[in-house]
Amino acid sequence: MTATHEPAVALGPQPAPHATPRRRPLIARAAAELLGTAALVAVVVGSGIQATELTGDVGLQLLANSLATVFGLGVLILLLGPVSGAHFNPVVTLAEWFTARRGGTGVTLREAAVYVTAQTVGAIGGTVLADAMFAKPLVEWSTHDRSAGHLLLGEVVATAGLVLLVFGLARTDQLRHAPVAVASYIGAAYWFTSSTSFANPAVTIGRAFTDTFAGIAPGSVAGFIGMQIIGGMVGLGLVALLFHPGRTADADPAV
């Protein structure tokens, strides 16, 4: 759901202080995005199923779901950030591509297309895996309607905040804090946004494949994705307003 710099390798010859870390092959990065997004969605959907089986209190269900997501996302960013940047989110990928077009460093259009495809396939696979682990139908379209206007506004806010955080950390050279910062933000956004902060088109699509606690009705998917894209644009606008892009253009969140 975010992106991180690749850390210097602790063993063996060290690069020059300002050397650009070597990028992994695209196939490895795509695999990391697929695996990471699948694991993230499996955490979200699986913890939602587990929570509803353990308690009938909706507040406790959401608390369990959000805590599992926070811990799972932080671990995934820490583990896979050095490989692909740990985007796990088409909005973050497309925002990085856009900033690269404007003079920053980041993914190319071809790489962005591969990332987004991997993320979407991974999200669907993660949903199917979670359903399988809890003996649910592998594919069952959600009946959880999320088309109300206030929920759509929540997605704009959640996604704008996420993009502002990720690219703000990049512009201020603080991406080393991304595992904690991004996971913490998503955990908070579960509670302060009306939509419980999907903030991710791939995850939104994946969650349409399960009629469980974390599901979203297929008819609500397009609206959520549209608002997430708008939120991403708002987030980039805030980054441009708050952080001078010309001075630190090379700090965009690319591996």
N, C-alpha and C positions, 0 to 999 in steps of 0.2 A: 504494500500500500504506500510504499515510500521508496527512497533510493539512498544509498550510502556510498561513501568512498571506499575503495579497496585498501585495506591496511597494508603497511609494509610487512614483508615476510620476516619473521624473527630470526630465522636461520639462514645461513649462506650469505653470499655477497649482498650488500645493501645498495639500493639505487642512490643516485645523487640526490641532494636535498630537495630539488625541485623537479625531479624526473617524473614523467607521467607514468602511472602504473600500467603494466601490460594488460590489455583487454583480453578476456577469455574468448574462445571461439563462440560464434553466434549460436551454434547448436547447444553448447554448454549453458549459455545464458538463457536460451529459450527453455531448456529443460529445467533450469532453476526456477524460472517464472511459472512454468506449468506445475512443478512439484510444490512450490511455495503457495501458489494460489489454491491448489487442491487441498493442501494441508490446512490452510486458513479457513476455507469453507467447511471442511470436515469438522474443524473445531467449533465453528459457529453453529452449524446445523446439529452436530452431535451433542454439544453441550445443551442446546435447546431441547432436544429430545430427552436427554437425561434429566434435565430440570423438571420438565412436565411430568415425568414418571415418578419423581421423588416428592413433589409437592404440588398442591393445587393453588398456592398463593402466587399470583402473577408477579408481584414485586420480588419475591424470592427467585422466581424463575428468571426474571430479567437480570437480577443480581448475579446469579450463577452463570448465566449466558455471557454477561459482560466481563466478569472476572476471567473466565476461561479464554475469552477472546483476547484480553489484554496480555495474559501470560503467553498464549500461543503466538500472537503476533510479534511480541518482543523477541522471543526465541527465534522465530523464522527470519526476522530482519537481521539479527545477529549472525545467524548461520549462513544465510544465502546472500546477504548484502555484498560480500566480497566477490561473489560470482557474477551476479546480474544487476546489482543495485537494489534488489528486493523491491521492485515496484509493486508487483501483485495487483496492479490497478491501471486500467487503460487511461484514466484521466491523468495520472502521474506520468505515464509513458508519453502521451500526446503533449502534455505540457512541457516535458523535457525536449521533445522533438521541436516544438515551437520555439523554445528559447535557443536551441541550437541554430535554428534558421536565422535568428536575430543576432548571431555573433557569439553565442555561448558554445559550450561543448556538450555533447549528448548523443542520443541515438539518431540514426538516419531514418528516413521515411521507410525504407525497406526493413530496417531493424525494428522500428515501431510496429509495423504490420505483423512481423513475426511475434513480437512480444504480446501484442493484443490478442492474437490468435491463441497463443499458448496459455495466456491468462484465462481466456474464455473456456477453452477446452478443460483446463485444470479445474475451474470453478464447477463445471458440470460434473466432472469426475469426482470431485470432493463431496458433492451432494450425494451422489450415488453411493459412494463409499460409506458415508455416515448413515444413510438409510439401511445399507446392508448390515452394518455393525449392530444396529438395533432392531433387526428383523422387520423393517418396514418395507413397503413396496419400493423397488429400486427407483422407479420413476412414477410419481403421482403428482399431477399438476396442483399447485397450491390453490386454495380457495380463500386465502387471506387477502382481502381487498385492501389496497393501500393507495387509493387514488384521490383521497381528499386533499383539498388545496393546502391545508396547514401542514400536511405531511410532505408535500412537494416543496414547500418553503423550507422545511427542516432539512431536506436534502441539499438545497442550495447552500444553506448555512454550514452544514456538516462538511461538504466537499470544499467549499471556499476556505474554511479553516484548515482543512488538511493540506491543501496546496500551499496556502500561506505558510504553514508550519514547515513543510518539507523544503520549499525553496528559500524560505527565510533562514533555516538552518544552513542551507548550502551557501547562501550569499554571505553569511557571517562566519563561515568556516567552522561550523559546529555539528557537522553530520555525524561525528562520532557519538553524539547523544541521541541519534535517531531511534535506536531500539527502544529506549525508555520513553523518549518524548512522544513519538508517534503512537506507541501502544497506550500511553497514558491519555493522549488526546482522544483516541477512539473510545477508550473506556469511559471518559467523561462525556463524550458526545452521545453515547448510548442513552445517557440520562438527561442531558440538557436539550436534545433535539427531539421534536415530536415524532420523527421517523425512525428513531433509534439508530441513526447514522449508518446507512448502507455505504454511502459515499464512494461507490465503486461499481461501474457498469458490469464488469465480469461477475462479481459476487452477486449482483442483482439478478443477472440471468441465471446463474447457478441455483439460487434460492427459489426460483420459480418451479424447479423440478421436484420439490418436496412439499407435501401438505402437512407440515409440522410447525412447531413454534416459530421457527425462523423463516418460514416460507413467505412468498409474495405472489399474488395471483398474476398469471401471465398478462392479463389486461392492464395491470398496473406497472409493468416493466418499462414500457416506452416512456411513460411520464417521469419515472424515477431517473432513467438514463438521461433524458433531456435536461432535467434539473441538475443532475450531476455535471453535465457538460457546462451548463451555465455557471454553476458554482466554481468549476475549474477556471473559467475565464475571469470570474470575479476575483478568485484567489490570486491569479497572475497579475491582475490589475493592482491588487493591494501590495503585492511584492514590488512591482515597479514604483509604486507610490512611496513605500516605506524604506526600500533598500535600493541604493543607487546602482542600477544594472551596469553602467559603463565602467565603474571602478572595479567590480568584481565579477565580470562576465564569465571568467574562466572557472567560477565556483559553482556552476550549475550542477545538479546532482547526477553526474555521470560517473561510471566506474573509471 
